[in-house]
């Protein structure tokens, strides 16, 4: 109960944030308090990552729905439009990948918190228990936000694929007319 041991192979922002808090907070008195601080820092980092991903999704949404890619049928901009669609499709894929990693981290943190409460409840004082409960509630709300963000990314993916489909239809229409002539 007095000692916490960690094994890390890379520096992690959440550990650095927790270390700063531990140095400045006199109420962190044992290993369980340090553990709770690490979980809180991990949840804070997860929230920051989700917020960043949300801002990126919003920017992509503006680019898709208010940008010039919706006018892809015009012959002068077709090559540019194809490149832009590929870039946006790649960005959406990267965004979805980062979101999946953030989801995994949040789920893992939630499992760790509930495991600690259930397995070593005698080590947890009332203050740490409240903080662990707050971590669990925060994770639940972040999972809801992540789910909404996942739905938005799916919408963006569907929209880009729809624009690609429209471009293909335009091309087939031109080919059909040329074939008839």
TALINTA-V504293 format. One record per residue. BURIAL is # if it has 9 or more other C-alpha atoms within 8 Angstrom, else .. Layout:
BURIAL, BURIAL
//
This chain:
., ., ., #, ., ., ., ., ., ., ., ., ., #, #, #, #, #, ., ., #, #, ., ., ., ., ., ., ., #, #, #, #, #, #, #, #, #, #, #, #, #, #, #, #, #, #, ., #, #, ., ., #, #, ., #, #, ., ., #, #, #, #, #, ., ., ., #, #, ., ., #, ., ., ., ., #, #, ., ., #, #, ., #, #, ., ., #, #, ., ., #, ., ., #, #, ., #, #, ., ., #, #, ., #, #, #, ., #, #, ., ., #, #, ., #, #, ., ., ., ., ., ., #, ., ., ., #, #, ., #, #, ., ., #, #, ., #, #, ., ., #, #, ., #, #, ., ., #, #, ., #, #, ., ., #, #, ., #, #, ., ., #, #, ., ., #, ., ., #, ., ., ., ., ., ., ., ., ., ., .
//
